[in-house]
Amino acid sequence: MRIDRRGFLVGGLAALGAAALPWPLRRALAQAAPVRRNLLVVFAQGGWDITFALDPKPDLQTVDAPPGTVQRFAEIDVFTDESRPGVTAFFERWASEVAVVRGIQTRSIAHPVCTRRMLTGSPDPSRPDLAAIAAHEAGRDLPVPYLVLGNAAFTGPLAASAGRVGTTNQIIALIDPAQGYPRPADSPRPGPQFIPDAQDRDLIRNYLKARAERERATRGALGYNARRIADFQASLDRAEALRPFARAFGDRGITLGLEQQIPIALEAISQGVAWSVILDTRLPWDTHTGNAAQGQYWNLTFTQLGALFEALASRPGRQAGKKMIDETVVVVMSEMSRTPKLNNTQGKDHWPVTACLVGGAGVRGGRVYGRSDDLVDSVPIDLETGEPKDGGRQLLTENLVAGLLELLGVDPSPWFPGVPPFRGLMA
């Protein structure tokens, strides 16, 4: 359809008018036509001490803080120290692209419950997590819509949309039978294991396709049967699309650290293999003894986050002229924080109020949203702005996850009916 001069002028004036609207109205217009965004979740399993970086608490009698000073990057106050150069370098480079969210109330101090609440927004064991929902809603036709590189993930009824690499990279054995477990010596099936070559795979695939077509012709032309046969045929195509990606997973038998997980996650999204990926820092954050070790974990994690953001900013996105950082949301979180005070072994125990970092596409960066007080307790806020508010609400995990779904372009209401989303960080 040709655009005439009048149509061009009307469209241009409409765009100018929208640009002149107040920020809340501009955001409302943007939400009317949501943009679907990819998701990377970096999970620090074990419970990080947020006073080492994201929620500074210096010079307080109520908090045993680590060494360091408060440094401001854009409008984000961060606790830095020369022993944590990775934290300083990250915020020097990326403060404008990220937001810090404080005062997140998990309402638990148990690892399993807190992990479930932070990732799913609910203690219900049947609920899928944030990344599973985003992948199912936006990328369910991909080979592995939700790629799980870490340990923690909850798929609930969306398990068919997820694929786990496994603690020792077991996924490679599924893609390449030659790297599978050897047959036991006392196996009732003697002889060499059958490992299909390319010609064998073609024969097997052609047989399965012919079998599916036969089933369709005899009893699968309509209704439920037709849908299941279509699902089966689509699964064959997705399996073939995944096969060339096998080398990206690395070697069989290894446990992938965050440094190895990052390029896999980026390749999976850029090649259209996955929509959402969850990664794990693989660091022992549960410091009931020797809490000072948290410093090196923060340093390592933010050094690797710097590499992740650099890669996102340099890799091309799906759309012409875009980079991956323009189309991807990064969420960095832990299931809980640590107590304000040290225990008698110089460690810190579990604490229900935590913080997270959110960056990338659609994020109103360079700011802090939410707040904790001098006792590291959650301060009530306005969920629309993220600012402290008398008579407001504590930021609960369900508000956070519902808001992140909106940021990803997914309507949270079917998953969180009646739950007000946290919208403060949305651009």
C-alpha positions as CSV (number, residue, x, y, z in Angstrom):
1,M,0.0,0.0,0.0
2,R,1.3,3.4,-1.0
3,I,1.5,6.2,1.7
4,D,0.3,9.5,0.3
5,R,1.5,12.9,1.5
6,R,-1.4,13.5,3.8
7,G,-1.0,10.1,5.4
8,F,2.7,10.8,5.9
9,L,2.0,14.2,7.5
10,V,-0.7,12.8,9.8
11,G,1.6,10.0,10.9
12,G,4.5,12.3,11.6
13,L,2.3,14.7,13.6
14,A,1.0,11.8,15.6
15,A,4.5,10.6,16.4
16,L,5.5,14.2,17.5
17,G,2.4,14.4,19.6
18,A,3.2,11.1,21.4
19,A,6.8,12.3,22.0
20,A,5.4,15.4,23.8
21,L,3.2,13.4,26.2
22,P,4.2,13.0,29.8
23,W,6.3,10.0,30.6
24,P,3.5,7.9,32.3
25,L,1.3,8.4,29.2
26,R,4.1,7.5,26.8
27,R,4.7,4.3,28.8
28,A,0.9,3.5,28.7
29,L,0.9,3.9,24.9
30,A,4.0,1.6,24.6
31,Q,2.3,-1.0,26.8
32,A,-0.7,-1.0,24.4
33,A,1.5,-2.6,21.8
34,P,4.0,-4.8,23.7
35,V,7.3,-5.6,22.3
36,R,8.4,-9.2,22.9
37,R,11.9,-9.4,24.4
38,N,14.4,-12.2,25.0
39,L,15.4,-13.0,28.5
40,L,18.6,-13.9,30.2
41,V,18.5,-14.7,34.0
42,V,21.7,-14.9,35.9
43,F,21.1,-16.7,39.2
44,A,23.4,-16.4,42.2
45,Q,22.2,-19.5,44.0
46,G,22.9,-19.6,47.8
47,G,22.0,-16.1,48.9
48,W,24.2,-13.1,48.2
49,D,25.0,-10.3,50.7
50,I,23.6,-7.2,48.9
51,T,25.6,-4.9,51.2
52,F,28.7,-5.8,49.1
53,A,27.4,-3.8,46.1
54,L,23.7,-3.3,45.3
55,D,22.4,-2.0,48.7
56,P,25.2,-0.1,50.6
57,K,24.8,0.1,54.4
58,P,28.0,1.9,55.6
59,D,28.6,3.3,59.1
60,L,25.5,1.7,60.7
61,Q,25.4,0.1,64.1
62,T,22.7,-2.2,62.8
63,V,24.7,-3.6,59.8
64,D,28.1,-5.3,59.6
65,A,29.2,-3.9,56.3
66,P,32.3,-5.0,54.3
67,P,35.2,-2.7,53.5
68,G,34.4,-0.1,50.9
69,T,32.9,3.3,50.0
70,V,29.7,4.4,48.4
71,Q,30.3,5.5,44.8
72,R,27.6,7.0,42.5
73,F,27.1,5.9,38.9
74,A,24.4,7.9,37.2
75,E,21.8,7.9,40.0
76,I,22.8,4.5,41.4
77,D,24.7,4.4,44.6
78,V,26.9,1.3,44.7
79,F,29.3,0.0,47.4
80,T,32.7,-0.4,45.9
81,D,36.2,-1.4,47.0
82,E,39.5,-2.0,45.4
83,S,39.1,-5.7,46.2
84,R,36.0,-5.7,44.0
85,P,37.2,-4.0,40.7
86,G,34.7,-6.0,38.6
87,V,31.8,-4.2,40.4
88,T,33.3,-0.8,39.8
89,A,34.1,-1.5,36.2
90,F,30.7,-2.8,35.4
91,F,28.8,0.2,36.7
92,E,31.3,2.6,35.1
93,R,30.4,1.1,31.8
94,W,26.8,0.0,32.1
95,A,25.1,2.1,34.8
96,S,22.9,3.9,32.3
97,E,21.6,0.6,30.9
98,V,20.7,-1.1,34.2
99,A,18.5,-0.5,37.2
100,V,18.9,-1.7,40.8
101,V,15.8,-3.0,42.6
102,R,15.9,-3.0,46.4
103,G,13.7,-4.1,49.2
104,I,12.4,-7.3,47.6
105,Q,10.5,-9.2,50.3
106,T,10.7,-13.0,49.8
107,R,8.7,-13.8,53.0
108,S,11.0,-16.8,53.7
109,I,14.5,-17.8,54.7
110,A,14.5,-21.3,53.2
111,H,16.5,-21.9,50.1
112,P,13.9,-23.9,48.2
113,V,11.0,-21.6,49.0
114,C,13.0,-18.4,48.3
115,T,14.3,-19.8,45.0
116,R,10.8,-20.6,43.9
117,R,9.4,-17.3,45.0
118,M,12.1,-15.2,43.3
119,L,11.9,-17.1,40.0
120,T,8.1,-17.8,39.8
121,G,6.7,-15.2,42.2
122,S,4.9,-17.9,44.1
123,P,5.5,-20.7,46.6
124,D,3.3,-23.0,44.6
125,P,5.4,-25.9,43.3
126,S,3.2,-26.2,40.2
127,R,4.0,-22.7,38.9
128,P,6.3,-22.0,36.0
129,D,9.1,-19.4,36.4
130,L,9.5,-16.1,34.7
131,A,11.8,-17.4,31.9
132,A,9.5,-20.4,31.2
133,I,6.5,-18.2,30.8
134,A,8.3,-15.7,28.5
135,A,9.7,-18.6,26.4
136,H,6.3,-20.2,26.1
137,E,4.5,-17.0,25.2
138,A,7.0,-15.7,22.7
139,G,9.1,-18.6,21.4
140,R,7.3,-21.8,21.9
141,D,8.0,-22.9,18.3
142,L,11.8,-22.8,18.8
143,P,13.9,-25.9,19.2
144,V,14.4,-25.3,23.0
145,P,12.3,-22.2,23.9
146,Y,13.6,-22.2,27.5
147,L,17.3,-23.3,27.8
148,V,18.3,-24.1,31.4
149,L,22.1,-23.9,31.8
150,G,22.0,-23.6,35.6
151,N,20.5,-25.7,38.4
152,A,17.4,-23.8,39.4
153,A,14.4,-23.7,37.0
154,F,10.7,-24.3,37.4
155,T,8.7,-25.3,34.3
156,G,5.4,-26.4,35.8
157,P,2.9,-27.1,33.0
158,L,5.3,-25.7,30.4
159,A,7.9,-28.4,30.7
160,A,7.6,-29.2,27.0
161,S,9.0,-25.8,26.3
162,A,12.2,-26.3,28.3
163,G,15.5,-28.2,27.9
164,R,18.1,-28.7,30.5
165,V,21.8,-29.0,29.7
166,G,22.4,-31.0,32.9
167,T,25.0,-30.8,35.7
168,T,27.6,-32.6,33.5
169,N,26.4,-31.4,30.1
170,Q,24.2,-34.5,29.5
171,I,22.3,-32.8,26.8
172,I,25.1,-33.6,24.4
173,A,24.4,-37.3,24.7
174,L,20.8,-36.7,23.6
175,I,22.0,-34.8,20.5
176,D,24.9,-37.0,19.7
177,P,24.5,-40.7,20.7
178,A,28.2,-41.3,20.3
179,Q,28.8,-39.3,23.5
180,G,26.1,-41.2,25.5
181,Y,26.8,-43.5,28.4
182,P,28.4,-46.8,27.4
183,R,26.3,-49.9,27.5
184,P,26.9,-51.9,30.7
185,A,29.0,-55.1,30.4
186,D,26.1,-57.2,31.6
187,S,23.6,-55.6,29.2
188,P,21.0,-58.1,27.7
189,R,21.7,-56.4,24.4
190,P,25.2,-57.7,23.3
191,G,27.1,-56.2,20.4
192,P,28.1,-52.7,19.4
193,Q,25.7,-49.9,20.1
194,F,23.8,-48.5,17.1
195,I,24.9,-45.0,16.3
196,P,23.1,-43.6,13.2
197,D,25.1,-41.8,10.6
198,A,23.7,-39.1,8.4
199,Q,22.2,-41.6,5.9
200,D,20.6,-43.6,8.8
201,R,19.1,-40.4,10.2
202,D,17.6,-39.5,6.9
203,L,16.0,-43.0,6.7
204,I,14.7,-42.8,10.2
205,R,13.3,-39.3,9.6
206,N,11.6,-40.3,6.4
207,Y,10.0,-43.3,8.1
208,L,8.7,-41.2,11.0
209,K,7.3,-38.6,8.6
210,A,5.6,-41.3,6.5
211,R,4.2,-43.0,9.6
212,A,2.8,-39.6,10.8
213,E,1.1,-39.0,7.4
214,R,-0.4,-42.5,7.5
215,E,-1.8,-41.8,11.0
216,R,-3.1,-38.5,9.8
217,A,-4.9,-40.1,6.9
218,T,-6.4,-42.9,8.9
219,R,-7.4,-41.2,12.2
220,G,-5.9,-37.8,12.5
221,A,-7.6,-35.5,10.0
222,L,-9.5,-33.4,12.6
223,G,-9.6,-32.3,16.2
224,Y,-7.3,-33.5,19.0
225,N,-5.6,-36.2,16.9
226,A,-4.7,-33.8,14.2
227,R,-3.2,-31.4,16.7
228,R,-1.1,-34.1,18.3
229,I,0.2,-35.4,14.9
230,A,1.1,-31.8,14.0
231,D,2.9,-31.4,17.3
232,F,4.9,-34.6,16.6
233,Q,5.9,-33.5,13.1
234,A,6.9,-30.1,14.4
235,S,9.1,-31.8,17.1
236,L,11.0,-33.6,14.4
237,D,11.8,-30.3,12.7
238,R,12.9,-28.8,16.0
239,A,15.1,-31.7,16.8
240,E,16.9,-31.4,13.5
241,A,17.3,-27.6,14.0
242,L,19.0,-28.3,17.4
243,R,21.5,-30.9,16.1
244,P,23.9,-28.4,14.5
245,F,24.0,-26.5,17.8
246,A,25.5,-29.5,19.7
247,R,29.1,-28.2,19.4
248,A,28.2,-25.0,21.2
249,F,27.5,-26.9,24.4
250,G,31.1,-27.9,24.8
251,D,32.4,-31.2,26.1
252,R,30.4,-34.0,27.7
253,G,31.1,-34.6,31.4
254,I,31.9,-31.0,32.4
255,T,30.0,-28.6,34.6
256,L,29.7,-25.3,32.9
257,G,30.8,-22.2,34.8
258,L,29.2,-18.8,34.1
259,E,32.1,-17.9,31.8
260,Q,31.3,-20.9,29.6
261,Q,27.5,-20.5,29.9
262,I,27.5,-16.9,28.6
263,P,28.6,-17.7,24.9
264,I,26.2,-20.7,24.8
265,A,23.3,-18.5,25.9
266,L,24.1,-15.8,23.4
267,E,24.5,-18.3,20.5
268,A,21.2,-20.0,21.5
269,I,19.3,-16.8,21.3
270,S,21.0,-15.3,18.3
271,Q,20.6,-18.5,16.3
272,G,17.0,-18.9,17.1
273,V,17.4,-22.0,19.2
274,A,16.1,-20.5,22.5
275,W,14.1,-17.5,23.6
276,S,14.9,-17.5,27.3
277,V,18.0,-18.8,29.1
278,I,18.8,-19.1,32.8
279,L,22.4,-19.2,33.9
280,D,24.1,-19.8,37.2
281,T,27.2,-18.2,38.7
282,R,28.2,-21.6,40.2
283,L,29.7,-19.9,43.2
284,P,29.2,-20.9,46.9
285,W,27.2,-17.9,48.1
286,D,25.8,-19.5,51.2
287,T,28.4,-18.0,53.6
288,H,27.2,-19.1,57.0
289,T,31.0,-19.1,57.8
290,G,33.5,-16.5,56.5
291,N,31.2,-14.0,54.9
292,A,34.2,-12.0,53.6
293,A,34.4,-14.5,50.8
294,Q,31.3,-12.8,49.3
295,G,33.7,-10.1,48.1
296,Q,35.4,-12.3,45.5
297,Y,32.1,-13.7,44.4
298,W,30.7,-10.3,43.7
299,N,33.9,-9.4,41.9
300,L,33.9,-12.5,39.7
301,T,30.2,-12.3,38.9
302,F,30.3,-8.6,37.8
303,T,33.4,-9.2,35.8
304,Q,31.6,-11.8,33.9
305,L,28.4,-9.7,33.7
306,G,30.6,-7.0,32.1
307,A,31.6,-9.5,29.4
308,L,28.0,-10.5,28.9
309,F,26.8,-6.9,28.4
310,E,29.7,-6.1,26.0
311,A,28.7,-9.1,23.9
312,L,25.1,-8.1,23.9
313,A,26.0,-4.6,22.8
314,S,28.2,-5.9,19.9
315,R,26.1,-8.7,18.5
316,P,23.5,-8.0,15.9
317,G,19.9,-8.4,16.9
318,R,17.0,-9.9,15.1
319,Q,15.9,-6.6,13.5
320,A,18.1,-4.6,11.1
321,G,20.1,-1.9,12.9
322,K,19.5,-3.4,16.3
323,K,21.9,-5.1,18.7
324,M,21.0,-7.9,21.0
325,I,21.0,-5.5,24.0
326,D,18.2,-3.6,22.3
327,E,16.1,-6.8,22.3
328,T,17.1,-8.6,25.5
329,V,16.4,-8.2,29.2
330,V,19.0,-9.3,31.7
331,V,17.9,-10.1,35.2
332,V,20.6,-10.8,37.9
333,M,19.2,-12.2,41.2
334,S,19.7,-14.4,44.1
335,E,17.0,-16.2,46.1
336,M,17.7,-14.2,49.3
337,S,20.3,-12.0,51.1
338,R,22.3,-12.4,54.3
339,T,21.6,-11.1,57.8
340,P,22.6,-7.6,58.6
341,K,24.9,-8.8,61.4
342,L,27.7,-11.3,61.4
343,N,27.3,-14.5,63.5
344,N,30.0,-16.0,65.8
345,T,31.8,-17.7,62.9
346,Q,32.1,-14.4,61.0
347,G,29.4,-15.6,58.6
348,K,25.9,-14.3,57.9
349,D,22.8,-16.4,57.9
350,H,19.7,-16.2,55.7
351,W,17.7,-12.9,55.3
352,P,14.4,-12.5,53.5
353,V,14.9,-9.0,51.9
354,T,17.1,-8.9,48.9
355,A,17.9,-6.8,45.7
356,C,18.3,-7.5,42.1
357,L,19.7,-5.9,38.9
358,V,17.8,-5.6,35.7
359,G,19.3,-4.3,32.5
360,G,18.9,-4.1,28.7
361,A,15.9,-3.5,26.5
362,G,13.0,-1.4,27.9
363,V,14.7,-0.6,31.2
364,R,14.7,2.9,32.6
365,G,18.3,2.6,33.6
366,G,20.7,4.6,35.8
367,R,18.3,4.5,38.7
368,V,17.4,2.7,41.9
369,Y,13.9,1.5,42.6
370,G,12.6,0.2,45.9
371,R,14.3,0.7,49.2
372,S,15.4,-1.1,52.3
373,D,15.9,0.6,55.7
374,D,18.8,0.6,58.2
375,L,17.7,-2.8,59.4
376,V,17.6,-4.1,55.8
377,D,13.9,-4.4,55.9
378,S,11.6,-3.7,53.0
379,V,10.2,-0.1,52.8
380,P,6.7,0.4,51.3
381,I,6.7,1.8,47.8
382,D,4.5,3.0,44.9
383,L,4.6,0.0,42.6
384,E,4.1,2.3,39.6
385,T,7.1,4.4,40.2
386,G,9.3,2.4,42.6
387,E,9.6,5.3,44.9
388,P,9.0,5.1,48.7
389,K,5.4,5.9,49.7
390,D,3.6,6.2,53.0
391,G,0.8,3.7,52.8
392,G,2.4,1.9,49.8
393,R,3.2,-1.7,49.4
394,Q,6.2,-3.8,50.2
395,L,7.7,-5.1,46.9
396,L,6.8,-8.8,47.0
397,T,8.1,-11.4,44.6
398,E,4.8,-11.7,42.8
399,N,4.8,-8.0,42.0
400,L,8.4,-8.2,40.7
401,V,7.8,-11.2,38.5
402,A,4.5,-9.7,37.1
403,G,6.3,-6.5,36.3
404,L,9.2,-8.3,34.6
405,L,6.7,-10.2,32.4
406,E,5.3,-6.8,31.3
407,L,8.8,-5.6,30.5
408,L,9.2,-8.7,28.4
409,G,6.0,-8.0,26.5
410,V,3.9,-10.7,28.1
411,D,0.6,-10.0,29.8
412,P,1.0,-11.1,33.4
413,S,-2.7,-11.2,34.3
414,P,-3.4,-14.8,33.3
415,W,-0.4,-15.9,35.4
416,F,-0.9,-13.4,38.3
417,P,-4.6,-12.5,38.4
418,G,-5.3,-9.6,40.7
419,V,-1.5,-8.9,41.4
420,P,-0.4,-5.3,40.7
421,P,2.9,-5.5,38.6
422,F,6.0,-3.5,39.7
423,R,6.4,-1.1,36.8
424,G,8.9,1.5,38.2
425,L,11.8,0.4,36.0
426,M,10.0,0.3,32.7
427,A,11.1,3.0,30.2
